[in-house]
Amino acid sequence: MKRDFHVIIWGATGFTGRLVARYMCEQYGVGKSVRWTIAGRNGSKLQEIRNELQHIDAAAADLPLIVADSHSPDLLKTMAARTNVVLTTVGPYSIYGEDLVAACVDQGTDYVDLCGETPFIRKMIDTHHEAAQQKRCRIVHCCGFDSIPSDIGVLYLQQEAQQQLGSTVPEVTFYVQNMQGGASGGTVASMLNVLEQARDPAIRKVVGSPYSLNPRDG
């Protein structure tokens, strides 16, 4: 059955969500081959984002707005039922993400986040993996997480290697010595939340193990 949208951006009024909405508007426009829209809990702020997007594509004036709350399972299920993919930038995910993952699995909708909260990801795998397989939907965590220093850095390096050496290099090792710049409010909140959770010895074990997200029998 055809759904209203290919992608719904959940949390479009936040720092990262706004960037994603701008990118979608610049790359795909509005009302064209990719059907997408924005969603969040504050209707007036969503209208502000829609007004900003009209400077990129005038057709954004007709962009539907979806208002729902992170802790309203029924509204989240209704939203998930309207789209092929929910792309969420709303963190901390352990506070605002569980009902959304459950709603997506319930409706057979693909879910994508940029979460770096290992305990949340482990819990979602344990809770929803089998049901997601049955519903044939994909739950994709960490999509774009730390993409600037790692993924984009490697891409730049390989492009330079291709230009200067005539071929890409077979292996790249990434070191971080010092960093400049800041983090968004959502990122800081997620980091603080993980630190708070890590007071629990079981969660501290998950955070401290490099294999905590591997399959249980792996």
DRENVEXSE-629982 format. One line per 10 residues: number of its first residue (from 0); their letters; for each residue z, y, x of N, C-alpha, C. Coordinates in steps of 0.1 Angstrom, whole numbers. Atoms other than C-alpha are relative to their C-alpha. Example, Ala and Ser with C-alpha at 12.3 -4.5 7.8 and 13.67 -1.06 7.14 Angstrom:
BEGIN
0 = as = 0,-12,9,78,-45,123,0,12,9 ~ 0,-11,-9,71,-11,137,8,11,-8 $
***
This chain:
BEGIN
0 = mkrdfhviiw = 0,-12,8,0,0,0,0,13,9 ~ 1,-12,-7,-10,34,13,12,9,-2 ~ -12,-9,1,20,57,21,-5,14,1 ~ 4,-14,0,20,95,18,-3,5,14 ~ 1,-5,-13,24,100,55,-2,-11,11 ~ -1,9,-12,17,84,89,13,2,7 ~ -12,-3,-8,46,101,105,8,11,-7 ~ -9,-10,4,77,120,93,9,3,12 ~ -8,-5,-11,95,141,120,14,3,-6 ~ -13,-2,5,132,138,111,9,8,10 $
10 = gatgftgrlv = -7,-9,-10,153,166,126,-9,11,5 ~ 10,-10,-5,124,191,129,6,14,2 ~ -6,-13,-2,148,221,129,8,1,13 ~ -7,-1,-13,165,211,161,-8,3,12 ~ 7,-4,-12,155,220,196,-12,-9,3 ~ 10,10,-3,136,188,203,-10,-2,-11 ~ 9,2,12,123,183,168,-10,11,-2 ~ 9,-11,1,108,217,168,-12,-1,10 ~ 10,2,-10,89,209,200,-10,-11,-5 ~ 8,11,5,76,177,184,-9,5,-11 $
20 = arymceqygv = 8,-5,11,65,195,153,-12,9,5 ~ 10,-9,-5,46,221,173,-11,-8,7 ~ 10,9,-7,29,193,194,-9,-6,-11 ~ 8,7,11,18,175,162,-10,10,-6 ~ 9,-10,6,4,207,148,-11,4,9 ~ 10,-4,-9,-14,216,179,-11,-11,3 ~ 9,11,-3,-29,181,185,-7,-5,-12 ~ 6,6,11,-36,170,150,-3,9,-12 ~ 1,-9,12,-35,200,127,7,-5,-12 ~ -7,4,13,-24,197,91,-10,-4,-10 $
30 = gksvrwtiag = 9,4,10,-41,178,64,-13,-7,5 ~ 12,6,-6,-66,160,87,2,-15,1 ~ 0,14,-2,-68,125,101,14,-6,0 ~ -14,4,-1,-31,122,109,8,7,-11 ~ -8,-6,11,-9,128,78,15,0,5 ~ -14,-2,-5,25,141,90,7,11,-7 ~ -8,-11,6,53,163,78,14,0,7 ~ -13,-2,-6,88,175,87,11,-2,-10 ~ -12,3,8,122,166,74,13,4,6 ~ -13,-3,-5,158,175,78,10,2,-12 $
40 = rngsklqeir = -10,-2,11,190,184,59,1,14,-5 ~ -1,-14,4,185,221,56,-14,5,-4 ~ 13,-5,5,156,233,34,-4,13,5 ~ 4,-13,-4,157,269,44,-4,0,15 ~ 4,1,-14,155,260,81,-14,-7,2 ~ 13,6,0,126,237,74,-11,10,-3 ~ 10,-11,4,108,266,57,-3,9,12 ~ 2,-8,-12,113,286,89,-9,-7,10 ~ 9,7,-9,97,259,110,-14,0,-6 ~ 13,0,6,68,257,85,-7,13,2 $
50 = nelqhidaaa = 6,-13,-2,63,294,88,-5,2,15 ~ 4,-1,-14,62,292,126,-13,-8,3 ~ 12,8,-2,36,264,124,-13,6,-5 ~ 12,-6,5,13,285,104,-7,9,10 ~ 7,-8,-10,6,306,135,-9,-10,9 ~ 9,9,-7,-9,274,150,-11,-5,-9 ~ 10,5,10,-27,261,119,4,6,-14 ~ -3,-6,13,-28,281,87,3,-10,-11 ~ -2,10,10,-29,249,67,14,-5,0 ~ -14,4,0,7,243,77,8,6,-12 $
60 = adlplivads = -7,-6,12,16,265,47,1,-10,-11 ~ 0,11,10,9,234,26,8,-12,4 ~ -8,12,-5,31,211,47,12,-3,-9 ~ -12,4,9,55,192,24,13,0,8 ~ -13,0,-7,92,196,33,8,-11,-7 ~ -8,11,5,115,166,29,15,3,4 ~ -14,-3,-2,152,174,25,9,-12,-3 ~ -9,12,2,178,146,30,12,2,10 ~ -12,0,-9,212,140,46,1,-13,8 ~ -1,12,-9,218,116,75,9,-11,-6 $
70 = hspdllktma = -9,9,6,246,100,55,-2,-3,-14 ~ 4,4,14,228,95,22,-10,-11,1 ~ 9,11,-2,213,60,24,-11,0,-10 ~ 11,0,10,194,64,-9,-11,10,3 ~ 10,-10,-4,177,96,2,-8,-5,12 ~ 7,4,-12,169,81,36,-10,-11,-4 ~ 9,11,4,154,50,19,-13,6,-7 ~ 12,-6,7,132,72,-3,-9,7,10 ~ 9,-6,-10,120,91,27,-7,-10,8 ~ 7,10,-8,113,60,47,-11,-7,-7 $
80 = artnvvlttv = 11,7,9,93,45,18,-13,8,0 ~ 12,-8,1,69,74,20,-9,1,13 ~ 7,-2,-12,58,70,56,-1,-13,8 ~ 1,12,-9,46,44,82,10,1,11 ~ -9,-2,-11,68,59,109,9,11,-2 ~ -10,-11,-1,100,79,110,3,3,15 ~ -3,-4,-14,103,98,143,12,9,0 ~ -13,-8,1,139,111,147,4,5,14 ~ -5,-6,-12,153,135,172,15,4,-3 ~ -13,-4,4,187,137,155,11,-8,7 $
90 = gpysiygedl = -11,7,-7,216,128,178,13,8,-2 ~ -1,14,-5,242,117,185,-4,-10,-10 ~ 6,10,9,225,87,171,11,-10,-5 ~ -11,8,5,258,67,168,7,6,-12 ~ -6,-7,12,269,93,143,-10,2,-11 ~ 10,-3,10,236,102,126,-11,-10,-2 ~ 12,9,0,213,73,132,1,-13,-7 ~ -1,14,5,227,41,118,-6,-2,-14 ~ 5,1,14,219,47,81,-15,2,0 ~ 14,-1,-1,184,58,91,-7,-12,5 $
100 = vaacvdqgtd = 6,12,-5,176,27,111,1,-11,-12 ~ -2,10,11,190,6,81,-11,3,-11 ~ 9,-4,10,168,26,57,-15,-4,4 ~ 13,4,-4,137,20,78,-3,-15,-1 ~ 1,14,1,143,-17,81,-1,-5,-14 ~ 1,3,14,149,-19,44,-14,2,-6 ~ 13,-3,6,116,-3,36,-12,-5,8 ~ 11,5,-9,96,-20,64,-8,11,7 ~ 6,-12,-6,90,14,81,3,0,15 ~ -2,-1,-15,86,18,119,9,12,3 $
110 = yvdlcgetpf = -10,-10,-4,114,38,136,-2,3,14 ~ 1,-4,-14,111,58,168,11,11,3 ~ -9,-11,-4,138,78,186,-1,2,15 ~ -1,-2,-15,145,92,221,14,-1,5 ~ -14,2,-3,180,79,222,3,-6,14 ~ -5,6,-13,198,72,255,14,-5,-1 ~ -13,4,2,230,60,239,0,-16,-1 ~ 1,14,-1,233,24,251,8,-8,-11 ~ -8,7,10,261,13,227,-7,0,-13 ~ 7,-1,13,241,25,197,-12,-9,0 $
120 = irkmidthhe = 12,9,0,210,7,208,4,-15,-1 ~ -5,14,1,229,-26,214,4,-3,-14 ~ -5,3,13,245,-23,180,-12,-2,-10 ~ 12,1,9,211,-17,163,-8,-13,2 ~ 7,13,-3,195,-47,180,8,-11,-6 ~ -8,10,6,224,-69,170,0,0,-15 ~ -1,-1,15,225,-56,134,-14,-2,-7 ~ 12,-1,7,188,-53,126,-12,-8,5 ~ 12,6,-6,166,-73,149,-7,-11,-9 ~ 6,10,8,161,-103,127,-6,5,-13 $
130 = aaqqkrcriv = 6,-6,12,156,-83,95,-13,8,3 ~ 12,-8,-4,131,-60,113,-12,-10,2 ~ 11,10,-2,111,-91,123,-5,-5,-13 ~ 4,5,13,111,-104,88,-8,11,-8 ~ 7,-10,6,99,-70,75,-12,5,7 ~ 11,-4,-8,74,-67,103,-1,15,3 ~ -1,-14,-4,86,-33,113,6,1,14 ~ -4,-1,-14,93,-20,148,11,11,1 ~ -10,-10,-2,125,-2,159,-1,3,15 ~ 3,-4,-14,117,17,191,9,11,5 $
140 = hccgfdsips = -10,-9,-5,145,33,210,-5,6,14 ~ 3,-5,-14,143,55,242,-14,5,2 ~ 14,-4,-1,108,67,234,-1,14,5 ~ 0,-13,-6,103,96,258,13,4,6 ~ -13,-3,-6,139,94,271,-2,3,15 ~ 2,-4,-14,140,112,305,-15,0,4 ~ 14,2,-4,102,114,304,-5,11,10 ~ 5,-10,-9,99,146,324,1,-4,15 ~ -1,3,-14,114,135,357,-7,-13,4 ~ 5,13,-4,102,99,355,-15,-2,-4 $
150 = digvlylqqe = 13,4,4,71,92,334,-10,11,4 ~ 10,-11,-3,54,126,338,-1,2,15 ~ 1,-2,-15,64,128,375,-8,-11,6 ~ 8,11,-6,48,94,382,-15,3,-3 ~ 13,-3,3,17,105,363,-6,10,9 ~ 5,-11,-9,14,137,384,-2,-6,14 ~ 1,6,-13,20,116,416,-13,-8,1 ~ 12,9,0,-8,91,407,-12,8,0 ~ 12,-9,0,-32,119,399,-3,6,13 ~ 2,-6,-13,-26,135,432,-4,-11,10 $
160 = aqqqlgstvp = 4,11,-9,-29,101,450,-15,-3,-2 ~ 14,3,3,-62,95,432,-9,11,6 ~ 8,-11,-5,-75,129,443,0,0,15 ~ 0,-1,-15,-63,128,479,-3,-13,7 ~ 1,13,-7,-64,91,487,-12,-8,-6 ~ 11,7,7,-91,79,463,4,-12,-8 ~ -6,11,8,-68,54,446,14,3,-3 ~ -14,-2,3,-35,52,429,9,-9,9 ~ -9,8,-8,-4,38,447,6,-11,-8 ~ -5,12,8,9,3,437,14,1,-4 $
170 = evtfyvqnmq = -15,0,3,46,13,436,5,14,2 ~ -6,-13,-1,66,45,430,15,-2,-1 ~ -15,0,1,103,49,438,5,14,-3 ~ -4,-13,5,121,77,421,15,2,4 ~ -13,-4,-4,151,94,436,4,14,-6 ~ -5,-13,5,172,122,421,11,5,10 ~ -11,-5,-9,192,144,446,7,12,-7 ~ -6,-11,7,198,176,426,-10,4,-11 ~ 8,-4,11,186,190,394,3,14,-4 ~ -2,-14,6,182,225,378,-4,0,-14 $
180 = ggasggtvas = 3,-1,15,179,236,342,12,-5,-8 ~ -10,4,10,199,228,311,-4,-11,-9 ~ 2,10,10,202,203,283,2,6,-14 ~ -1,-5,14,198,208,246,14,-3,-6 ~ -12,3,7,228,208,223,2,-14,-4 ~ 0,14,5,219,174,209,3,-9,12 ~ -2,9,-12,217,159,244,15,1,5 ~ -14,-1,-4,251,173,254,10,-7,-10 ~ -8,7,10,266,161,221,0,-15,1 ~ 2,14,-2,252,126,227,8,-5,12 $
190 = mlnvleqard = -7,3,-12,266,125,262,15,-1,-2 ~ -15,0,3,301,135,251,4,-11,-9 ~ -3,11,9,300,110,223,1,-13,6 ~ -1,12,-7,292,82,246,12,-1,9 ~ -12,0,-8,320,92,269,12,-3,-8 ~ -11,3,10,344,92,239,0,-14,-4 ~ 1,14,4,332,58,228,4,-9,12 ~ -2,9,-12,336,44,264,15,-2,2 ~ -14,3,-1,374,45,259,3,-14,-5 ~ -1,14,5,369,12,241,-6,-9,11 $
200 = pairkvvgsp = 5,8,-11,367,-15,268,-13,-8,-3 ~ 12,7,3,340,-34,250,-12,9,1 ~ 11,-9,-1,318,-4,248,-2,4,15 ~ 1,-3,-14,326,5,284,-8,-11,8 ~ 7,11,-7,313,-29,294,-15,1,-3 ~ 14,-2,3,280,-22,276,-6,11,8 ~ 5,-12,-7,276,12,292,-1,-3,15 ~ 0,3,-15,284,-2,327,-9,-11,4 ~ 9,12,-4,260,-32,326,-14,4,0 ~ 14,-3,1,224,-27,336,-8,-10,-8 $
210 = yslnprdg = 7,10,8,216,-58,315,5,0,-14 ~ -6,0,13,234,-48,283,-10,0,-11 ~ 10,0,10,202,-44,264,-10,-12,0 ~ 8,12,-1,186,-77,275,3,-9,-12 ~ -3,10,11,183,-105,249,13,-8,5 ~ -13,6,-2,217,-123,246,-2,-13,9 ~ 2,12,-8,202,-155,261,-8,2,12 ~ 8,-3,-11,183,-137,288,7,3,13 $
***
